[in-house]
Amino acid sequence: MKKFKTVLTAMVMLLSISSFALEPVKVTPVVKAAFENNFSKATLVNWEKSNDFYFASFTLNNVKVDAAYTASGELVGTSRKMSSDQMPLPVSLAITENYDGYLVDKSVIELTFEGLTRYYVTVSNEKQTIKLKCSSNGILEVESRTKK
């Protein structure tokens, strides 16, 4: 009987989460207008809301992009995945100089927040994996290190 109650509770929770996830997010006219002004060519737009922020996931020029807006329609930040060969030259040079012998992951996340663009990239060798936060001018910060 106890097992049945556990399974039943889990099923009810799963159904309530699924039905909640299917409800469309109501985006305010101010946020929607700001988004359309910033990304008029965007397609496949999906919205989520968390606390006081609206998050749009969309496609722009065949690239998946995410954008965050305040309730007043202010664009807070954007992010997108890109290839490591698309990083700015100062970032590529700094990684080559400081992590010679490391393999650079092919996928990079570009994050623009408060007017600053940063690149999150992973480099690894036979001993460790390092996650880097890189400024567009080539300044590197270690986010984390994991030994293999």
Secondary structure in CASP SS format (residue, H / E / C, confidence):
PFRMAT SS
TARGET T0000
AUTHOR 0000-0000-0000
METHOD secondary structure of the structure
MODEL  1
M C 1.00
K H 1.00
K H 1.00
F H 1.00
K H 1.00
T H 1.00
V H 1.00
L H 1.00
T H 1.00
A H 1.00
M H 1.00
V H 1.00
M H 1.00
L H 1.00
L H 1.00
S H 1.00
I H 1.00
S H 1.00
S H 1.00
F H 1.00
A H 1.00
L H 1.00
E C 1.00
P C 1.00
V C 1.00
K C 1.00
V C 1.00
T C 1.00
P H 1.00
V H 1.00
V H 1.00
K H 1.00
A H 1.00
A H 1.00
F H 1.00
E H 1.00
N H 1.00
N H 1.00
F C 1.00
S C 1.00
K C 1.00
A C 1.00
T E 1.00
L E 1.00
V E 1.00
N E 1.00
W E 1.00
E E 1.00
K E 1.00
S E 1.00
N C 1.00
D C 1.00
F E 1.00
Y E 1.00
F E 1.00
A E 1.00
S E 1.00
F E 1.00
T E 1.00
L E 1.00
N C 1.00
N C 1.00
V E 1.00
K E 1.00
V E 1.00
D E 1.00
A E 1.00
A E 1.00
Y E 1.00
T E 1.00
A C 1.00
S C 1.00
G C 1.00
E C 1.00
L E 1.00
V E 1.00
G E 1.00
T E 1.00
S E 1.00
R E 1.00
K E 1.00
M E 1.00
S E 1.00
S H 1.00
D H 1.00
Q H 1.00
M C 1.00
P C 1.00
L H 1.00
P H 1.00
V H 1.00
S H 1.00
L H 1.00
A H 1.00
I H 1.00
T H 1.00
E H 1.00
N H 1.00
Y C 1.00
D C 1.00
G C 1.00
Y C 1.00
L E 1.00
V E 1.00
D C 1.00
K C 1.00
S E 1.00
V E 1.00
I E 1.00
E E 1.00
L E 1.00
T E 1.00
F E 1.00
E C 1.00
G C 1.00
L E 1.00
T E 1.00
R E 1.00
Y E 1.00
Y E 1.00
V E 1.00
T E 1.00
V E 1.00
S E 1.00
N C 1.00
E C 1.00
K C 1.00
Q E 1.00
T E 1.00
I E 1.00
K E 1.00
L E 1.00
K E 1.00
C E 1.00
S E 1.00
S C 1.00
N C 1.00
G C 1.00
I C 1.00
L E 1.00
E E 1.00
V E 1.00
E E 1.00
S E 1.00
R E 1.00
T E 1.00
K E 1.00
K C 1.00
END
